[in-house]
Amino acid sequence: MGRRPATIHGMLVIDKPAGMTSHDVVARLRKRFGERRIGHAGTLDPDATGVLVVGVGRATRLLRFASASFKTYEVEIVLGTETDTLDASGEIVAHHEMFIDKAAVLAAARELTGEIEQVPPMVSARRVGGRRLYDLAREGLEVEREARLVTVNRFDVEANDDPLVWRALIDCSAGTYIRTLGADLGTALGGGAHIRCLRRVASGVYKLDESGTIEKAPLQPVIELVRGIDRIILTEEEELVVRNGGRLKSNRTKGEGPWALVNASQELIAVHENVDGRVVVGVVLA
């Protein structure tokens, strides 16, 4: 027998609580909706809280369009102490005597904005040699990781009551490791650091104030998963072409894409993408 087709379709914005993995959230939602086909866009660490975008049913095919967006985080950076996980959940591995000058902290944060290189931490979900880094870390292994370019548009820091604890607001590209950014700030100041109280307050166009709990977050229409991309209203003739996997004429797709293609009733029909300067069919929804 084949897989039972999904009967519930839509998306949710969850305020993920601490102490749960993103997969735990998906498992709870599968029980809530009685639906197996559920996924999320943009993993949050177990200790982290905040915005987690979730797709249900056919909406899971659109999650990659939601996960590519910039993210915004609030976090506390604790200077003077390093941990083996770069956050408060790990074991302390080093102490540093650090005498903090506000101007130096602000300058160091400015140096960590723009396009920068980051080495993925060993506790990340990134794969090396086909294995997750965090699985290797659990076995006590450390492997060489290639640095990757990320973009930090905003790294605002402000002092706390504790001179070694700084609050930060960070706006960054998908794939940026906040724990690495915190550790790099400590290193730049001549010592070390780890992060705590990480909270994602925005994931692209999805904000914390529209999120809900796992039990009560409302199921929104599938089209909400492409809220942040350009929308093209199809003619009846174009809709027939697109429903059958065809592409729009080039003069209908302006800009860099992707494009959400909807009919006159605002029903999402497909998403087309720009791949190496060429418009291609990304997703066609039944």
Phi and psi in degrees as a GROMACS rama.xvg file:
@    title "Ramachandran Plot"
@    xaxis  label "Phi"
@    yaxis  label "Psi"
@TYPE xy
-80.6662  174.325  GLY-2
-66.159  137.116  ARG-3
-64.4164  126.637  ARG-4
-63.5231  146.88  PRO-5
-64.0182  139.763  ALA-6
-113.225  -13.1806  THR-7
-117.923  129.423  ILE-8
-132.825  137.292  HIS-9
160.253  -165.431  GLY-10
-143.23  158.756  MET-11
-135.816  153.277  LEU-12
-113.558  110.039  VAL-13
-99.489  139.893  ILE-14
-92.4707  94.0362  ASP-15
-65.1447  128.385  LYS-16
-79.7281  163.166  PRO-17
-70.725  155.351  ALA-18
87.7381  4.38435  GLY-19
-127.379  144.038  MET-20
-80.9141  165.191  THR-21
-62.8283  -34.4476  SER-22
-65.9262  -35.2082  HIS-23
-60.347  -39.7189  ASP-24
-61.9077  -45.27  VAL-25
-60.0862  -42.6312  VAL-26
-61.4988  -40.9454  ALA-27
-66.6156  -38.283  ARG-28
-70.3488  -32.498  LEU-29
-61.4328  -37.9001  ARG-30
-69.9335  -40.1283  LYS-31
-61.7748  -43.8732  ARG-32
-98.7123  -9.44389  PHE-33
63.6555  34.5142  GLY-34
-131.112  129.789  GLU-35
-83.4244  -30.9349  ARG-36
-84.0833  82.722  ARG-37
-136.873  138.618  ILE-38
-146.551  174.366  GLY-39
-130.708  162.198  HIS-40
-115.053  109.903  ALA-41
88.9271  94.5359  GLY-42
-63.7361  140.48  THR-43
-112.708  138.732  LEU-44
-61.4097  156.103  ASP-45
-54.4815  -39.7916  PRO-46
-77.4387  -16.4199  ASP-47
-81.0105  154.696  ALA-48
-126.677  171.771  THR-49
113.764  -158.472  GLY-50
-65.329  120.906  VAL-51
-129.734  115.566  LEU-52
-86.8805  130.686  VAL-53
-125.988  138.561  VAL-54
-111.649  143.579  GLY-55
-124.555  135.786  VAL-56
65.6735  -134.563  GLY-57
-65.1392  -16.7283  ARG-58
-65.2615  -20.3784  ALA-59
-61.3986  -24.9115  THR-60
-71.1937  -13.148  ARG-61
-104.632  -0.589849  LEU-62
-61.3673  -31.9233  LEU-63
-64.4617  -25.7448  ARG-64
-74.5337  -26.4854  PHE-65
-83.8367  -30.3115  ALA-66
-79.2585  -16.693  SER-67
-81.2738  -2.85377  ALA-68
-78.143  164.807  SER-69
-69.135  149.437  PHE-70
-118.338  152.58  LYS-71
-124.193  132.672  THR-72
-129.395  147.742  TYR-73
-109.22  139.696  GLU-74
-157.312  156.919  VAL-75
-108.776  133.327  GLU-76
-109.017  120.072  ILE-77
-99.6583  108.834  VAL-78
-82.4173  150.529  LEU-79
96.8401  -10.3667  GLY-80
-136.413  128.48  THR-81
-106.286  145.702  GLU-82
-123.734  163.846  THR-83
-73.7833  -12.2418  ASP-84
-109.189  -1.0753  THR-85
68.2666  8.27162  LEU-86
-136.741  -178.345  ASP-87
-71.7962  -11.1697  ALA-88
-79.7296  -13.6945  SER-89
-91.8151  177.237  GLY-90
-85.7623  139.968  GLU-91
-68.0513  129.09  ILE-92
-116.925  -12.4445  VAL-93
-162.112  144.269  ALA-94
-116.368  147.276  HIS-95
-134.651  135.468  HIS-96
-78.7796  111.817  GLU-97
-126.022  127.156  MET-98
-107.888  107.643  PHE-99
-90.0495  128.836  ILE-100
-108.984  125.986  ASP-101
-55.8558  -43.5733  LYS-102
-61.7597  -36.0936  ALA-103
-68.1292  -38.398  ALA-104
-65.5232  -44.9338  VAL-105
-62.2392  -41.0356  LEU-106
-66.586  -41.3312  ALA-107
-64.3955  -38.9845  ALA-108
-65.0176  -38.6706  ALA-109
-62.8463  -37.049  ARG-110
-68.2501  -19.4864  GLU-111
-99.69  19.7159  LEU-112
-107.882  167.259  THR-113
87.1106  -157.093  GLY-114
-85.224  118.57  GLU-115
-131.531  163.203  ILE-116
-97.2891  138.364  GLU-117
-129.563  140.542  GLN-118
-95.7277  120.762  VAL-119
-56.5257  135.124  PRO-120
-70.0494  156.105  PRO-121
-64.8349  -17.7083  MET-122
-94.0584  12.1998  VAL-123
-87.375  169.115  SER-124
-88.1921  3.00995  ALA-125
-63.6402  145.615  ARG-126
-95.8883  137.653  ARG-127
-131.948  122.491  VAL-128
62.3616  29.6229  GLY-129
83.9071  1.50727  GLY-130
-121.925  146.133  ARG-131
-67.0883  139.973  ARG-132
-61.4354  -38.3937  LEU-133
-66.7243  -28.5489  TYR-134
-67.6626  -40.9105  ASP-135
-65.0543  -39.3895  LEU-136
-63.3725  -38.3889  ALA-137
-62.4559  -27.2479  ARG-138
-87.1713  4.52544  GLU-139
79.879  15.9242  GLY-140
-98.5873  148.309  LEU-141
-131.58  128.576  GLU-142
-119.908  161.233  VAL-143
-72.2623  134.643  GLU-144
-122.002  139.173  ARG-145
-78.0124  137.856  GLU-146
-67.7171  149.846  ALA-147
-131.881  150.671  ARG-148
-83.2194  131.907  LEU-149
-131.665  166.654  VAL-150
-121.654  125.916  THR-151
-112.729  106.504  VAL-152
-79.852  -28.1618  ASN-153
-147.073  130.747  ARG-154
-141.235  79.8552  PHE-155
-92.6555  128.68  ASP-156
-121.956  148.39  VAL-157
-144.605  148.807  GLU-158
-69.8464  150.884  ALA-159
-107.025  -178.599  ASN-160
-62.8531  -34.883  ASP-161
-85.5915  122.134  ASP-162
-62.8905  -16.3916  PRO-163
-96.5195  -0.484878  LEU-164
-115.829  123.936  VAL-165
-121.954  130.999  TRP-166
-82.4833  143.27  ARG-167
-136.174  146.28  ALA-168
-119.053  121.28  LEU-169
-125.857  128.858  ILE-170
-116.504  120.515  ASP-171
-147.754  165.327  CYS-172
-73.3644  159.116  SER-173
-57.6286  140.971  ALA-174
91.953  -1.66734  GLY-175
-77.7615  135.365  THR-176
-97.3545  111.486  TYR-177
-66.8556  -37.1059  ILE-178
-62.5368  -36.2344  ARG-179
-68.7662  -39.2855  THR-180
-62.1799  -42.5591  LEU-181
-63.7181  -43.8294  GLY-182
-63.5405  -40.0405  ALA-183
-65.8208  -32.8407  ASP-184
-64.5162  -43.4343  LEU-185
-61.2604  -42.4413  GLY-186
-63.5139  -42.2597  THR-187
-63.0108  -24.2841  ALA-188
-93.7216  10.6596  LEU-189
86.0838  17.9516  GLY-190
-147.877  -122.625  GLY-191
-156.984  173.635  GLY-192
-163.762  164.297  ALA-193
-141.261  169.196  HIS-194
-110.126  162.154  ILE-195
-152.636  165.463  ARG-196
56.0538  44.4034  CYS-197
-74.9302  129.427  LEU-198
-139.008  123.487  ARG-199
-86.1595  117.997  ARG-200
-100.188  -11.4292  VAL-201
-158.103  142.468  ALA-202
-128.459  96.4987  SER-203
62.4196  -125.024  GLY-204
-86.3501  -0.729279  VAL-205
-96.0348  120.669  TYR-206
-109.697  159.676  LYS-207
-61.3485  -33.5772  LEU-208
-71.5959  -9.18152  ASP-209
-104.667  3.22912  GLU-210
-83.5586  165.338  SER-211
-144.832  178.648  GLY-212
-76.4809  166.984  THR-213
-58.8886  -36.5392  ILE-214
-80.3548  -27.5534  GLU-215
-123.725  -6.53973  LYS-216
-57.9647  130.319  ALA-217
-72.7478  144.057  PRO-218
-77.7454  119.383  LEU-219
-100.885  161.939  GLN-220
-60.8407  154.011  PRO-221
-53.9365  -38.3409  VAL-222
-61.4529  -21.4129  ILE-223
-64.9867  -18.8663  GLU-224
-73.9013  -13.324  LEU-225
-117.767  27.1452  VAL-226
-58.463  -32.2096  ARG-227
-89.455  4.61243  GLY-228
-116.484  163.456  ILE-229
-60.9425  145.745  ASP-230
-119.728  136.371  ARG-231
-121.7  127.248  ILE-232
-89.2537  122.291  ILE-233
-83.9501  147.541  LEU-234
-76.4918  168.559  THR-235
-61.1603  -39.2316  GLU-236
-65.308  -43.4585  GLU-237
-65.3285  -38.7704  GLU-238
-59.1255  -41.8594  GLU-239
-62.3243  -42.0986  LEU-240
-63.6979  -46.7632  VAL-241
-67.3398  -40.2024  VAL-242
-60.8509  -26.6528  ARG-243
-97.1872  18.3089  ASN-244
85.7089  10.0095  GLY-245
-83.1289  165.979  GLY-246
-102.952  153.095  ARG-247
-73.3775  159.438  LEU-248
-67.1569  148.296  LYS-249
-59.9117  -28.3658  SER-250
-73.9673  -3.75737  ASN-251
-94.9423  -12.4223  ARG-252
-113.589  101.67  THR-253
-97.9487  151.801  LYS-254
82.1582  -162.109  GLY-255
-92.505  -14.2925  GLU-256
76.673  179.595  GLY-257
-72.3764  172.25  PRO-258
-127.522  131.903  TRP-259
-89.885  123.495  ALA-260
-102.468  119.216  LEU-261
-124.865  157.48  VAL-262
-91.5343  -174.92  ASN-263
-63.1793  -21.1601  ALA-264
-91.4825  9.57512  SER-265
63.7626  28.4049  GLN-266
-86.3751  130.242  GLU-267
-73.3596  123.621  LEU-268
-101.053  -42.4696  ILE-269
-164.056  170.502  ALA-270
-127.789  128.507  VAL-271
-107.865  151.53  HIS-272
-128.393  163.576  GLU-273
-103.976  113.731  ASN-274
-119.289  110.983  VAL-275
53.2509  41.9618  ASP-276
81.2872  4.96453  GLY-277
-120.722  133.557  ARG-278
-76.9916  127.292  VAL-279
-129.816  159.025  VAL-280
-77.2749  120.106  VAL-281
-89.5874  -61.9624  GLY-282
-138.666  134.373  VAL-283
-116.977  123.738  VAL-284
-92.144  135.661  LEU-285
